[in-house]
Amino acid sequence: MVEQRVDFSRWVRQGFGTADALIIADGTLHIIDLKYGSGIEVSAEDNPQLKCYGLGALDQFGDLYDIDEVFYFDFGGFRIF
């Protein structure tokens, strides 16, 4: 799913966002987020925003798919200076 809105307001008040892509295959949820930051490097490791996207996606799709793992991908390199 491309440009998928995720709602994580069960955990963060008024929490929602848009994941650039969600892929669910073979029991794995892949969350892909492109970063266009202004010179600030952002890592997918221990990233609170991506974790919230994971919660929202599991809440939205967990009943439809058997999801055992979640992987986060942060594609940087598009930073604007």
KAGI-V407866 format. One record per residue. N is the residue number from 0. RES is the residue in one letter. OMEGA is omega as a letter, one per 40 degrees, with the letter a starting at -180 (NA if undefined). D_FIRST is the distance of its C-alpha to the first C-alpha in whole Angstrom. Layout:
BEGIN
((N;RES;OMEGA;D_FIRST) (N;RES;OMEGA;D_FIRST))
END
This chain:
BEGIN
((0;M;a;0) (1;V;a;4) (2;E;a;7) (3;Q;i;6) (4;R;i;10) (5;V;a;11) (6;D;i;15) (7;F;a;17) (8;S;i;20) (9;R;a;22) (10;W;a;23) (11;V;a;23) (12;R;a;25) (13;Q;a;22) (14;G;i;20) (15;F;i;16) (16;G;i;14) (17;T;i;11) (18;A;i;9) (19;D;i;8) (20;A;i;6) (21;L;i;5) (22;I;i;6) (23;I;a;9) (24;A;i;12) (25;D;i;15) (26;G;a;16) (27;T;i;14) (28;L;i;11) (29;H;i;10) (30;I;a;10) (31;I;a;10) (32;D;i;12) (33;L;i;14) (34;K;i;18) (35;Y;a;20) (36;G;a;23) (37;S;i;27) (38;G;a;28) (39;I;i;27) (40;E;i;25) (41;V;a;23) (42;S;i;22) (43;A;a;19) (44;E;i;22) (45;D;a;23) (46;N;a;21) (47;P;i;21) (48;Q;a;18) (49;L;i;16) (50;K;i;18) (51;C;i;17) (52;Y;i;13) (53;G;i;14) (54;L;a;16) (55;G;a;14) (56;A;i;11) (57;L;i;14) (58;D;a;15) (59;Q;a;13) (60;F;a;11) (61;G;i;15) (62;D;a;17) (63;L;a;14) (64;Y;i;14) (65;D;a;17) (66;I;a;15) (67;D;a;18) (68;E;i;17) (69;V;i;15) (70;F;i;15) (71;Y;i;15) (72;F;i;15) (73;D;i;16) (74;F;i;17) (75;G;a;20) (76;G;i;22) (77;F;a;22) (78;R;i;24) (79;I;a;26) (80;F;NA;30))
END
